[in-house]
Amino acid sequence: MSCAGKSLVLNLKVLTVVAGLLVAGLILPVPEAWAETLKTNAPMAYLFEPESKSILFAKEADRPFEPGSLAKVMTAATVFAALSEGEIFPHTKCRISEHAWRTGGAPAGGTTMFAAIKSEIEVLDLLQGLIVPHGNDAAIALAECLDGSEEKFAERMTALAKNIGMTGSRFVNPTGYQSEIAKTTVSDMVRLADYILEHHRAYYPMFSQPDFTWNKIFQRNKDPLLGEIRELDGLGAGQSEKDGYAALASVERDGRRVIAAVAGLPSDKARLAAAKEVIEGSWEYFGISKLYSRGDTITNARVFGGTQSEVPLVASSDVAVLLPRGTTLDYRLRVVYSGPLKAPVSAGTATGELRVIGSNGIVYRAPLETGAAVAEGNMQEKALDGLMELLFGWL
């Protein structure tokens, strides 16, 4: 096999057929786990590099906690989705109900954008009021504008969460007000940030907008991590009596972006310290390792009914993964594809993926494609393949 640019020795091992999937694994037989390089006092933590889709660190990543004000990030994402689908528009005006004013405005004594009761405010202004000063009145007004009530909007939030892969989350209101049934996880929060960055990048700068003025009242951005971590440009923080302090943060530095979430901290100072150590760890402990160049053959896929019984699977692009610095790695490489491939097979056909697997599961996926064409075989070749499958299967 070709493996340009690698200093690691990889051994090919063929695994079993499971539910119609042919699986080939590339094993890195090394003893040290990545969790031994980055440590944090946070009970829950997750660190992700979105460009390569690499999971750099995970600690109790799927343990549920009450999101608190982090629910507002989900509220924002839900409104972003409605905007992108043309359901509402940036200049759509939303009425501030007595409920939004009394429950989320100045009378409530919490964070507010100071929206006047019965006023009509454009969606874009409400989004700024939601994201910059964390306005509860803005959150409720947006929910009522889209669905008529907080409850209906919360159902929309949870549905979107599930749709984008946030399998451990449930939202019950747009503000993050305390609820025993509201829950999320640090891995889900990072997935949410990745979704916003990938699909709603035009609205993302609001998360680092330094201030917002409404009704002649000037307020600074209430994200407690802004200005405390170098190059941080979003997303938010939360706190609940039951589960403590949590944060969701994204940093772009030296051409690399990482997203981190921490939760279960006992104070705002502990939250900031945990977020710093996890984020800074991505530069201190991890470096890019080029495992394969574009066009390198990773393994061969079995072909049924063709002039050849196998076809090479090659890297669709360079496979560069953020891996711990040092000489020992606890990772396995595995190729997964649905097979055997049925002839004829065209060169350049997307077929399966390469997975980098760490001690906490899959940390990276790279698409593979066929590196050559295989023509359809004659009747004799097809019959032979059929006989081989009947007798031995496709192991």
N, C-alpha and C positions, 0 to 999 in steps of 0.2 A: 504494500500500500504506500501511496505517496503521502508525506506529512511534512510539507515544507514549513520551515520556520519554527519547528518544535525541538525542544531539548529533552522532552519526556519520552520514555519508551512505552509504547502502548501494545498490549497483547490482545489479539482478536479472539473472542470466544462466542460460539454459536449457542444460543439459548433455545428454549422449547417453543413450540407453536401453541398459542393460547387464543381461543375464540377467533380463529381465522387470521391472527396476526403472526407474521414471521418476525422474530425479534433477534437482532444481533447485538452483542454488547462488547464494548471496548473497555477493558478493566485497567484502572490505575491502582495497583496494589500497594498502597502506602498507609501508614498507621495514624497520622495525625488529623484530627477533625478541625474544620475551620473555626468552630466555636472556641477553640483554645487560643485563638489569636486576638479576637475582639471580645471584650467583657463589658458588661453593664450591670448596674444595680437595679435597673428597671425590671419589674416582674414580667413584663411583656414588651417585646421589641422586635422590630422588623426593618431590614435595610435592603433596598432594591435599587438596581441600576436600570432605568427604563430603556435605554437605547439597545442594550443587548438582552434585555429582559432577564437579567441575572439576579438571583436572590443571594445577597452577600452574607446576610445574617438573619437568624430566626430564633426567637426564644418565646415559647408559649404563644406562638403566632396566631393560633386559632382559639385561644381562651377568651370567652366573652366578657365584655365590660360595658357599663352604661356610658354612652358617648358624651353626655352633657352637651356643651356648645359645639362640639365637633359635628353634631347633627346639622348645624348650619352649613357646613361644607356640602353635605348631601342635599340640603335644600337648594343651595346655589346650583349644584350640578343638575338637579331636577328642572330648575328654571332654564338653565342653559339648553337642556335637551328639548324643552318645549319651544324655545326660540329657534333652535336649529330645524325643528320640524314645521315651523311656520304656524304653530298653534297660537302663539302670541308674538308680539313684535317689541323691539326696544322702546318704542314710543307709545305702546299701549298704556292707557291710563287705568290705574287701579284705585278704587275708593277705600279710604281708611275707615273701617267700621268702628263702632263704639267698642266692640270686643277687642279689635286689634289695638286700639288706643288704650283702653283700660287694662288689658292683660299684658300688653307688650310695650306700651308707651311710658311716658313720664309718671303716671299714677302708680305703675307697678314697681318702680324703684330699681329696675334692672337696667341692662344695657339697652339703649334706645337710639333711634335716629331723630327723635322728637318730631314725628309726623303729626300734623294737626288732624283732629277728629273731623271726619266727613270731607276731608280734602281729597283731591285726585292727584296721584303721583305716577309718573311714568315708570315702567318696569326697570329701565336702566338706572334711574335714580334709586329705586327701591333695592336693586341689587347692590349698589354702592353702600346704601344704608345697612344692608344685611352683612356685607363682607367687611367693611372698614370699621365701623363702630360696633359691629355685631348686634345690630338693632333687632330686638324681639318683635317690635311693631312691624318692621319691614318684613320679617319672616312670616308673620301671620297674614299680613296684607297680601303678599305674593301667593300664599296658600289659598286664601279666599278668592283671589282674582282668578286663579286657574281652576279650582275645584269647588268653590263655595264654602268649604269648611276645612279646618285643620285636619280632621279625621280622614276625609277623602284624599287630601293632599298627601298625608302620611302613607296611605295605601299606595299612592303613585310613587313615593320615595322608595318604599320597600320593593315594589315591582321593578323599578329601574335598577336598584341595587342587585337584585337577583339576576337581572338581564345582563349586567356587566360582570358577573362572577363573584359578587359579594354574598357568598352563601351563608355566612354566619351573622348577618345583620338584620335587624328589624327596627323600624322607626315608627314612632307613635305621634310625633308632633314635629313641626318645622323649626322649633326654637331650641330643642334640647332640654326643655324643662323636665324635671325629674320624673322618671317613670320606671317602675319595677320590671316592665316587660320590654323596654327599649334595650337593644344590645348591638354591639358591633365587635370587631376584632382588629388587632393591629394590621394583620395581613389584608383585611377588607378595606381598612382606611387607606393603605398604600395603593391598593387596587383602584380605589376611588380617585386618588390624586393622579395616578397614571392615566385613567380615563379622561379626566379633565384636561390634562396636558396634551393628550393625543387627539381628542375630539373637540375641545372647546378652548383652544389656545388663545383665541382672540380676547376672551374674557379673563384669562388667567392674571394679567397685570393688576386687576383689582385687588388681588390678595396682598400685594405689596404697595398698594396706593397709600401714601403716607398719611393722608388726612381726608376729611370729608366735612363739608359745611351744609347744614340744612336748617331752615328757619333761623338763619343768622347765628346758628350755634356751631362753633368749630370743634371738631373732635379728631384726635389722632387715632391711627390704626391701633386696635386693641389686641392684636396678636402679640402675646408676651415674648415671643421668640424673635420678632423682627428687630434688627439692630443689635441683637445679642450673639448671633451666629453669622460669621462672615459669608456674604453672598446668598444668604437665605432670602427667598422671595415668596414664601407662602408655606403653609396654607391656614393653620389654625390650631386652637387648643380647646380643651374641655376639662370639666371637673364635676364629680358627683360625690355625694356624701358616702355612698356605698363603695365605690371603686377608685376613688382618689383622682389624681391629676393625670391628664393624657395630652399628647401633642402629635400633630401631623406636620411634617416639615419637608421642604424641598429646597435643595441647594444646587446651583450650577456654578462650577468653579473649574478653571483650566480646561474648558471644553467638555467637561463631564458633569452630568446631572445625576444626583441620587435623591431618593425619596425615603424618608424614615418615619416610623411611628413608634411611640413609646406610651406605656399606660401602666396604671397601678401605682403611681408615685405618691408619696405622702405629703408633698408640698410643691408650691410653684418653683422654689429653688431646686428641689430634687428633680423636678421635671426638666428644667433647663439644663441641669448638669447631665442628665441621662441623654437628652437629645443631642447635646454637644458631643459626648463621648461616642455615641453611635455614628453620627454624621462624620466627625473627624476621623473615625476609624476607617472609613472607606478610602481615605487618602493615605493613612498611616500604614494600614495592614494589607491593602489590596492593590494589585497591579494587573495590567492587561496581559494575558497570555494568548498568543496566537496559536491555536491548535491545528488549524487547517487553512490553506489558501483556497480561493475560489477555483473549482475544477478538480481539486484533489479527490481521489477515490477513497471513500470511507469503507465501503464493503460492497458485496455483490448481492443483488436481489434475485430470487428464483423466478423463472419465467415458465409459463405453461403454454404449450402449443406453438412454440417458436422454433426457428432454425438454430437458436442457441438456448441453452438451459438457464443461463444467468445473464444479467446485465449489471454493469457497475453503477453504484449510487455515488454521486459526487456532491460536494458542497456547492450550494447555489451562490454563495458569497463567502468572503473570508469569515472564518469562525474565530472570533476574538472574544475571550471571556475574561471577566474580572475574577481573578483567583488570588488566594492569599500569597503574599510574598514568601519566599523560602523554598526549600528543597523537598518538603514532604507535604503531600496532599491526600486527603481522604475523599477522592472522587472516583466515580465510574462513568464511562461513556457508553451509551447504549443507542443503537439504531432501531427504530420501530417503523414498520410499514405494513400495510395490508397486502397480503400476498397468498399465493404466487401471483405475479403480474400476468395478465392474459395478453398474448401476442395478437396483433402486432403492437410493438412498443416503440414510441417515438423518442428520439433524443431530446433532452430538456424537459421532460414531463415531471411535474412536481410529484414526488413519491416519498412519503414518510418524513421522518425527522431524526436528527441527532439530539440526544438528550444528555446533558451533564447532570449527574446525580450525586448529591452530597448526602451527608448523614441525616439531614432533615428533608430529603426528597429532591425533586427536580429543581435545579437552580438555573437552568438555561436550556433553551430549545433552538435548534437551527434547522431550517428546511433543507431537504435534499431533493435532487432531481436525477433522472436517468442520464448516464454519461454516454450512451450510445443507443442506436436503434436496433431492434430485433424484429426481423420480418416474420410473418405468419408461416408456420411450418406446413409441410405436406401432410397427407392423411396418415402416413406411416409414423411421422414424428409426433403427431397429435395422439395417435393410438398408444405409442410408447409412453408418452407423458401420462396418459390416463391410466395405464397399467402400473406405472411407478407410484402414482398417487394412491391407487387402490391397495397396493401391496405395502408401501412404506410410508404413505403420507408425505408431507412436504417439510419434514424436519431436516 
